[in-house]
Amino acid sequence: MPVHPLSTLVRHARDHSPFYSDLYAALPPTVADLTALPVVDQDSFWAANTVQDNRVLTGPLTEAVVYKTGGTTGVPKFSYYSREEWREFVTAFGQGLVDAGLRPGHRVADLFYAGDLYASFLFILDSLAHAPVDNVRLPIGGAAPLETTAPALEDFRAQVVAGTPTTLCRLAAHLITTGRQLPAVELLFFGGEPLFADQRPLLAAAFPNAEPRSLGYASVDAGLLGRPVPGPDPRVHRTFTPHTVLEILDETTGEPLREAGRPGRVVVTQLYRRLMPVLRYPAGDRAEWTDPDAGCFRILGRADEGVRVGPVSLSAQDAQDAVAKADSGGRIVSTQLVVRRWEGRDGLVLRLATAPGDDRADDDAALEALGHTVVDGLNQARPLYPESVAAGHVHPLTVEWARHADLVVNSRSGKLVRVVDERPTA
């Protein structure tokens, strides 16, 4: 198994990667303690990890697979895996799919996205092919027309549908709009973004016998992060030992956290990657340990998935919490934060999507009241916002009602864009 001792991996990186050679110049010749290594600076890492004259790679690019990634910077970059590293990646992740509920003979539809150097479709397909149980793979893809996707799922009686929550919700909305359900589906494997409580009613309406489950936690830049843990909270995962060392660091001091329940930022070291070493690399997420001894942790969301409106900082989770508290009737199926600027001030719009075919959505008075309740809840959770309104720094919070199909998604990955910044940049 190509998992390397930390000291060997560090020596290889500093001997063959100019980036790591510079980063570790002040360290002793042998390093066996992970915390002795500095945490990688994202800006420096991606500035060195270029297509031409790459300073991160440990060797010439003669045998590899290359994938595009946004990393945690939002700007597409590129990640590299040798043949052996990719095989180890998908084999380990495929073993985790059994934890998620994959069973022998399951017919699995892959609705992730392919092309343009994007990894998720091929990654899931390869992980299924390397899983330790037999399965039937249906490589449909997330960009296929819904008019052909739904019949394919029906014809093959797909039992598992894998995709981003946004793709699964888009398919569910299409099914409901056309008066159909897919009762044969047992599992909805989601990944790439969180599944929020406001999306579950929509999925349940289209897939009445299906249980949504995380298929695992990984990214093309950071690699393996966490395998699923069966249970009521799909955010809980456990580390991919022995391939991965996952740390949760205090966001102020950088100290590794050991106790349960203390949030911090996720930093990962991959012990199977030598071509593009990943050593104490920030994964871009926040998490907390739930059982440190067992390596179990709960993902708390993106470290950078928030927005600053004037002097006020809000997270997408703040809006999700306000919606969940206000919407006891399940009318809202997705939430998007839209930041705009007019009359010299910033303003935040809560774009709330209602379920297709829901007659209640036509009750304007009820929806208006619900919108006010959501706004009141968010103002109470973030009192600096109404204080800034009163001071004339920002516009009041407003609500914009939409359908799920109207929400902005990433054109490359199909993922819902939680924060849309429409402010002019020049």
N, C-alpha and C positions, 0 to 999 in steps of 0.2 A: 504494500500500500504506500503510495508516494506522499506520505506525511513526514515532514522533516523536523528534527529537533530545532528549537528556536535558535540556539547558538549557531548551528550550521546555516540556517536560513539567513540570519543577520550577517554572517561572514560572507556568504555568497552575494548578498545585496550590496554590501559595502565594497566588495572587490570588483563587482561587475556593473553596477549601476552608478553613473556619475552623480545622480540626485542623492542617493542614499550615502554615497561616499562623502559628499559634502555635509549631509545632515548628521552623520555619525562621526565626523572628523575628531571631535573632542572626547569620544568614548574610549574606554580601554579596549585592547585587542580582542578580548573575549567577553561577550555579554550573554548571560544566561537568565537574567531577571528582566522580564518584560517591562516592568515599570521604570527600568533604567533608560529605556528608549524614549525619545521625545515623541509626542503626538504629532502626526503629520499635519502640516499646514495646507489646507485645501488649495489656496491660491498658488502657492509655490509648487505643489504637486502637479497641478494641471498646467501651469506655465512650463514645466519641464516635460510633461507627458504629451509631446506634440507628434504630429504625423511625420514631419521631417526633423532630423537631428534630435531624435528622442533621447532624453537623459535619464528616464526612469527605467526603461527596459534593461535587462541584464545581458542581452545578446542581440545579434542581428535578427531582423524579422524575415526568417526563411521558412518557418513552419508554424502556423498559428491560425486561429480564427479571430476576426476583428469585429467588434460590436460597438455601436454608438450608444453613448450614455449621456444623460444630463448631469450625472454625478449629483452633487449637492449644490452645484453652482447655477443650475438652470440653463447653462450653455452646453450644447452637445459636444462631448469629447469622445475619446475612443479607448476601449479596453481590449486587452490582448490575452488570449489563452493558448497555451500549447495544446496539442492533441491529447496528451495524457492528462493535463489539468482539466480540460473540458470534460473528458470522460469521468474523471473523479468527481467533478462538480455535479453532473447530472445523475451519476450513480448514487451519491449521497442524498441528493434531493429526492430522487425516485424512491429511496427507502423511506423518506419522510412522508411520501404520499400515502403509504400504508397506514401511518399514524392518523392521517387525515380521513381515512375511511375507504381507500381504494381496495377493492376485493377482486379475487380471481374472476376473470371473464367480464368485468365491467366494460361497458361501451362508453368511451369518453370522448366528448366533443371538445376540441381545442379551439377556443374563440379568442385567443390572444392575437397580437398583431405581428405581422411579418413584413420583411422588405425594408429598404432604406437603412440597412445595417442594424435593424432593431432585433433584439435578442429573444423577447418573451415567447413568441410562438414556437421557435425552434427549441428553446430551452425546455418548455413544458413537453413538447413532443419527444425530445430526447430523454427527458426524465421519465416519462411514461415507458419508453422503450427499454430503459435500464432499470425499471422498477422490479422488485423481487417477485411480483405476481403477474401472471398473464393478464393482458387487457387488450381491448380492441380500440384502436386509435382512429379518430375521425378528424382529420386536419382541415377544418372548415375555415378558420381564421376570423378575426374580428372585423375585417373590412368587407366580408361577403355580404351581399344584399340580404336583409332580413326576410325578404320574400322567398329566398331559396334556403336560408338557414333553417327556418322553422320546419319546412317539409323534410329536410334532411334529418333533423332530430326526430321527427315523427317516424319516418321510414325505417330508420335504424333502431328505433326505440332506445335512444341514448339514455343511459342511466346516470351519467355524470356530465355536467356542463362546466367547463373551466374558462374563466375570463376575468377581466377586471369587474368590480362592482358596477361601474358605469356601463360597460357592455352588457352585463347580465340584466341591468335595469332597462336598458334600451330594448333588449329582446323581450323582456317581460311586458313593457308598454305596448310593443307591437302585437304581442299575443292577445293582450286584453282588448286592444282596439279592434282586432279582427275576430273577437269572440272565441278565442281558443285557449286551451290549457295544455300543459305537458305533464300529465300525471305519472308517466313512466320515469321521470327524472327523480333520482333518490338523493343526489348530492349536487350542490352548487359549490364548486371549488373556486374561491376568489383569491386574488393576489394583486400586487402592484399598487394598491391603495386600500385604505380601511373600508370596511362595510359599516355603515352607520345605521342606527336604529330606525331612522325615518325611511330607509330603503327596504326594510324587511316586509312591510305589508304588501308592497308592490310585487316583490318576488314571490311571496306566499300566494298571491292571487293567481299568478301565472303558472307556478310550480307547486301545486298544493301538497305534494308528498315529498318535497325536497327540503333538506337541511343545509343551510349555508355553512361552509367550513373553510377556514384558511388552509390553503394548500402548502403554505410554508412562507418563510421570510428570507428573501434573498434580493440581491441587486447585481447588475452586471459589473458595476465598478467595485463594490465591496465584497461580492461573492456570497458564500453561504453565511447566513446569519442565525436563523432559528427554524427548527422543525416543529410541526403542529403538536399541540397538547390537547387531547380530547377533553371536552368540558364545556361549561356554559359560556365562557369568555373566549371568543376567537382571537383576542389580542395576546393571549398567553402562548408562549413558545418556549422551547428549551434549546440550549446551545448544541451545535453540530460537533460534539466531541467525537473523535480527536482532531477533526479537520480545522476547527475554528476556535480561537480564544476570543470571547466576547467580554468586553469590559463596559461597565456603566460608571462614568466619571462625574463627580460633582461639577456642576456647571460654573461654579465660582472658583474653586480651588484646584480643580483638575484631579483631586484625590479619588482613587478607585473606591467605589461604594461596595460594601459587603452585606449590609443589612437590608431586609425586605422593606419595601414601601417608600424608599427615598428616590425621587426622580433624578435622573441625570442624563447625560448624552451618551449615545452608543458609540464605542470605538472598537474596531475589530482588527484582529490579526489572523491571516490565513496561512496555515502551515503546509498547504499543498501547492501554493503558487510561487514559482521561481522566475518566470519570464517577466511578469509585471508584479513585483512584490507588493503585498498589502500588509503593512506593519504598523499597528496602532493608527489605523486609518478611520477618520470620523465618518460614520455611516449616514449622518444627516438626520437621525431620529433621536427621540427621547424615549426612555424606558425606565422601569423600576423592577428590581428583583421581587419575585413572589416566593421563591424557594431557592435561595442561593446555593445550598448544598446540592440540590438536584439540577442546578443550572437553568431553572425556570424563571422567566421574566415576562413582563407585560409591556407591550409597545404602547406608548402614549402619544404618538403622532410625530409629525415632522418637526425638527428643531426650528425650521425656518418657515413653517406653514402658518404665516400670520401676515398682518398688514399694519402699517402705521398710517393713521388718518390724522393729519395735523399733529398734535402732541400726544395722541392716544394710540397705544398699541393694543391690538386685539388679535386673538387667534381664531382660526376656523372652528376650533373646538368650543370656544365661547359661544359662537352662534349656534352650533349643534346642540349645546346644552340648553340654550334658551328655547329652541324649537321643541326639543324633547319634553321640556317642562310644560310648555304651553299647549302642545298639540296632542291632547289625550285622544282625539278622535281619529288620528292617523291620516289626516288630509294631506300633509306635506310629505313628499317622497324624496326630496333632495333640496339641498341648500347651497347657495353660491354667494360669496361676498364680492360685491362690485364697488370699486373705489373710483370716484369721479371728482373732477375739480371744475367749479364754475364760480363766477363772481369773486375770484380771488381766494376761495376757501375750498378745502377738501370736504367731501361728503361720502358717507357709506350707504350703499343700497343693499338690502337683503333680498336677493332673488330667490323666491320660494316656489318650488315646482309642485304642482298638484297631480294626482293620479289621473291617467287617461280614463275616460268613461265614467268618471265619478260625478254623478249629477249634483252632488253637494258643491262641486267647484263652481256651479252656476249661481250659488247663493252669495251674491256680492256682499250683502250686509254681514253675513256670518264670516266670510273671509276677511272682510275689513276689520271685524272685531278680533279675529285670530291674529291678524298682522299687528294690531295694536298691542296685544298681549305679548307677542314675541319681542317687539321693540321695547316694551316696558321691562321685560325680563332681562334683556341684554343691557339696558341702561342701569338696572339695579346691580347686575354682575360687574359692570365696568362703569362706576359712577363718574370717572374722569371724563367719560364721553359727554353726558348731559352738562357737566360743569363747563366743558370746553364749548358746548353749544351756547350756554348762557353768557360765556365770555366773548362770544363772537368769533371763535377760532375755527369752528367747523360747522357744517350744515347739520340739521337734525337727521337722525336715522330715518330712512324710509323703506318701504316694502314694494317690491315689484313682483307680481304674480306671473308665473310662466308654466309651461308644460316641460316635462323632463327632456323632450326632444329639442327644446329651445336653449338648453343650458350649453355653455361653452365647454368644449372638450379639447384635449390636446390632439392636434391633427395627425400626429405621428403614432401615439400610443393608444388613443381613444379614451384616456383617463379623464375623469371629470376634473376641471380646473377649479379648485376650491376658492381661489382668490383671483379675481380678474381686475387688473389695474388699468383703467382707461384714462388715467391722467396723462396729459401731454408731457413729453420729455424734453421738449425744446421750445 
